[in-house]
Amino acid sequence: METRTDLFRAVRSGTVRATARPLHVGRTLIVVQNDLTDDREPLLAQTTQTRSRCRRPRTVARPLTRRPVATVPRKQVT
């Protein structure tokens, strides 16, 4: 749907951490903000994404049914 990224500064070394935070979670849309920071904690970049939510297919729970076992009459041994 939409992605917007603002880059504030570059990183040459070290660890970069991304934190995702949902801003809006609706029935059909979700808006998420992602913040990228480094070891010194200033904001490196920020991304805001708007996406449509995929619906999971509904699964219908069916009771387990077993077929009746056919019984064969036994012959009597004499």
C-alpha positions in Angstrom: 0.0 0.0 0.0 2.5 2.6 1.1 6.0 2.8 2.6 7.8 6.0 3.6 11.4 6.1 4.8 13.2 9.1 6.3 17.0 8.7 6.6 18.6 11.0 9.2 22.2 9.8 9.4 24.6 7.1 8.2 26.3 4.4 10.3 29.8 3.2 9.4 30.2 0.6 12.1 28.5 -0.9 15.2 25.1 -2.4 15.8 21.9 -1.1 14.4 18.7 -2.0 16.2 15.2 -1.9 14.6 12.1 -1.4 16.7 8.6 -1.9 15.2 5.6 -0.3 16.8 2.0 -0.7 15.5 0.3 2.7 15.2 -3.0 1.4 14.0 -4.4 -2.2 13.7 -7.7 -2.2 12.0 -9.9 -4.9 10.4 -8.4 -4.3 7.0 -5.4 -2.1 7.4 -2.3 -2.0 9.7 0.1 1.0 10.1 3.5 0.2 11.6 6.4 2.6 12.4 9.9 1.2 12.4 12.7 3.1 14.2 16.4 2.4 13.5 18.9 3.4 16.2 22.5 2.5 16.9 24.6 2.1 20.1 24.5 5.8 20.8 20.7 5.8 20.6 20.0 8.7 18.2 17.5 7.9 15.5 19.1 6.8 12.2 16.0 6.3 10.1 12.3 5.9 10.5 9.9 4.0 8.2 6.2 4.1 8.3 4.3 1.4 6.4 0.6 1.0 5.6 -0.4 -2.5 4.7 -3.6 -4.4 4.1 -4.2 -7.3 6.4 -4.5 -10.7 4.9 -7.4 -12.7 6.2 -6.6 -16.2 7.3 -8.8 -18.9 5.7 -11.2 -20.1 8.2 -10.8 -23.7 9.1 -13.8 -25.7 10.0 -13.2 -28.1 12.8 -14.8 -31.4 11.9 -15.4 -34.1 14.4 -13.4 -37.2 13.8 -15.7 -39.9 12.5 -14.7 -43.4 12.1 -16.2 -45.7 9.7 -18.0 -48.6 11.3 -15.8 -51.7 11.2 -17.4 -54.5 9.2 -17.7 -57.6 11.3 -17.3 -60.9 9.6 -19.0 -63.9 11.2 -16.5 -66.4 12.4 -16.8 -70.0 11.5 -17.1 -72.3 14.3 -14.4 -74.9 14.4 -15.6 -78.4 15.3 
